[in-house]
Amino acid sequence: MKIDQVEWLRRENYFLREQNKILKNELSETKKYLEEILTKFKDVNKGN
């Protein structure tokens, strides 16, 4: 099955949008995780 350029671009665009959603979610989760670690690290340093 051969697809034309417009169809290929449409599919590629859909794929990239989905990847973007996944990466944004992973970035958000990573940011929250790092903030938690930083907070714990600051709490430990306050104790010293």
N, CA, C and O of each residue as an XYZ file, in Angstrom:
192
protein
N       0.844     -1.180      0.000
C       0.000      0.000      0.000
C       0.892      1.246      0.000
O       1.754      1.416      0.862
N       0.665      2.081     -0.959
C       1.438      3.316     -1.063
C       0.562      4.474     -0.593
O      -0.603      4.585     -0.974
N       1.149      5.339      0.248
C       0.398      6.505      0.717
C       1.030      7.769      0.141
O       2.235      7.822     -0.104
N       0.207      8.767     -0.067
C       0.748     10.009     -0.609
C       1.381     10.847      0.496
O       1.271     10.532      1.681
N       2.028     11.895      0.089
C       2.766     12.729      1.026
C       1.844     13.360      2.074
O       2.212     13.442      3.246
N       0.672     13.798      1.673
C      -0.262     14.428      2.615
C      -0.669     13.433      3.696
O      -0.711     13.773      4.879
N      -0.964     12.227      3.291
C      -1.344     11.202      4.266
C      -0.170     10.863      5.175
O      -0.346     10.695      6.382
N       1.010     10.761      4.610
C       2.188     10.484      5.414
C       2.396     11.587      6.450
O       2.671     11.296      7.614
N       2.268     12.841      6.041
C       2.439     13.967      6.961
C       1.358     13.968      8.046
O       1.632     14.289      9.202
N       0.147     13.612      7.671
C      -0.936     13.543      8.639
C      -0.635     12.493      9.702
O      -0.818     12.737     10.895
N      -0.181     11.342      9.272
C       0.164     10.277     10.217
C       1.351     10.661     11.090
O       1.360     10.405     12.294
N       2.344     11.274     10.474
C       3.524     11.707     11.216
C       3.143     12.758     12.258
O       3.633     12.723     13.387
N       2.287     13.675     11.887
C       1.823     14.706     12.791
C       1.083     14.084     13.983
O       1.295     14.481     15.129
N       0.228     13.123     13.707
C      -0.492     12.447     14.784
C       0.485     11.751     15.730
O       0.364     11.864     16.950
N       1.435     11.045     15.173
C       2.439     10.344     15.974
C       3.217     11.331     16.847
O       3.428     11.079     18.034
N       3.639     12.441     16.266
C       4.415     13.422     17.020
C       3.584     14.072     18.117
O       4.099     14.355     19.199
N       2.323     14.307     17.851
C       1.451     14.866     18.897
C       1.301     13.891     20.062
O       1.333     14.297     21.224
N       1.142     12.636     19.756
C       1.022     11.628     20.810
C       2.326     11.518     21.605
O       2.305     11.427     22.833
N       3.444     11.527     20.907
C       4.738     11.476     21.581
C       4.919     12.703     22.472
O       5.453     12.601     23.577
N       4.480     13.837     21.997
C       4.590     15.074     22.750
C       3.779     14.989     24.049
O       4.241     15.434     25.100
N       2.584     14.425     23.976
C       1.759     14.250     25.178
C       2.479     13.363     26.197
O       2.519     13.667     27.389
N       3.033     12.284     25.711
C       3.742     11.344     26.591
C       4.949     12.021     27.239
O       5.168     11.884     28.443
N       5.724     12.744     26.448
C       6.920     13.392     26.967
C       6.577     14.509     27.954
O       7.276     14.694     28.951
N       5.515     15.246     27.681
C       5.091     16.294     28.619
C       4.700     15.682     29.954
O       5.021     16.223     31.011
N       4.012     14.560     29.902
C       3.614     13.879     31.126
C       4.837     13.371     31.893
O       4.928     13.544     33.108
N       5.759     12.756     31.190
C       6.981     12.263     31.832
C       7.786     13.417     32.435
O       8.331     13.290     33.531
N       7.857     14.522     31.728
C       8.580     15.684     32.229
C       7.923     16.224     33.496
O       8.607     16.581     34.455
N       6.613     16.281     33.494
C       5.883     16.759     34.663
C       6.119     15.846     35.864
O       6.347     16.326     36.975
N       6.065     14.543     35.645
C       6.300     13.585     36.719
C       7.735     13.693     37.243
O       7.966     13.623     38.450
N       8.686     13.860     36.338
C      10.087     13.992     36.722
C      10.298     15.263     37.540
O      11.023     15.261     38.535
N       9.663     16.337     37.113
C       9.785     17.604     37.844
C       9.251     17.451     39.269
O       9.886     17.913     40.217
N       8.100     16.815     39.428
C       7.527     16.599     40.758
C       8.468     15.751     41.610
O       8.684     16.043     42.786
N       9.014     14.720     41.021
C       9.927     13.831     41.734
C      11.175     14.592     42.204
O      11.608     14.450     43.348
N      11.743     15.398     41.302
C      12.932     16.167     41.662
C      12.626     17.206     42.737
O      13.454     17.456     43.613
N      11.457     17.803     42.673
C      11.066     18.762     43.709
C      10.956     18.075     45.074
O      11.362     18.632     46.094
N      10.402     16.860     45.079
C      10.312     16.101     46.332
C      11.708     15.788     46.881
O      11.953     15.938     48.078
N      12.609     15.360     46.015
C      13.979     15.047     46.430
C      14.663     16.306     46.969
O      15.331     16.259     48.001
N      14.496     17.415     46.277
C      15.109     18.663     46.712
C      14.567     19.088     48.078
O      15.329     19.537     48.934
N      13.273     18.951     48.283
C      12.673     19.282     49.574
C      13.246     18.407     50.678
O      13.580     18.906     51.753
N      13.363     17.108     50.424
C      13.930     16.199     51.418
C      15.391     16.532     51.690
O      15.835     16.485     52.837
N      16.134     16.865     50.653
C      17.535     17.220     50.795
C      17.679     18.479     51.653
O      18.550     18.550     52.521
N      16.828     19.460     51.406
C      16.866     20.691     52.204
C      16.529     20.399     53.663
O      17.131     20.972     54.570
N      15.562     19.503     53.886
C      15.187     19.142     55.258
C      16.356     18.458     55.979
O      16.598     18.716     57.158
N      17.067     17.597     55.274
C      18.217     16.914     55.850
C      19.307     17.923     56.191
O      19.914     17.840     57.259
N      19.555     18.858     55.308
C      20.581     19.876     55.539
C      20.221     20.791     56.710
O      21.113     21.277     57.406
N      18.950     21.029     56.932
C      18.528     21.856     58.062
C      18.871     21.171     59.383
O      19.148     21.837     60.381
N      18.850     19.863     59.383
C      19.158     19.100     60.573
C      20.626     19.107     60.943
O      20.977     18.808     62.084
N      21.489     19.443     59.998
C      22.938     19.434     60.260
C      23.419     20.746     60.793
O      24.609     20.904     61.064
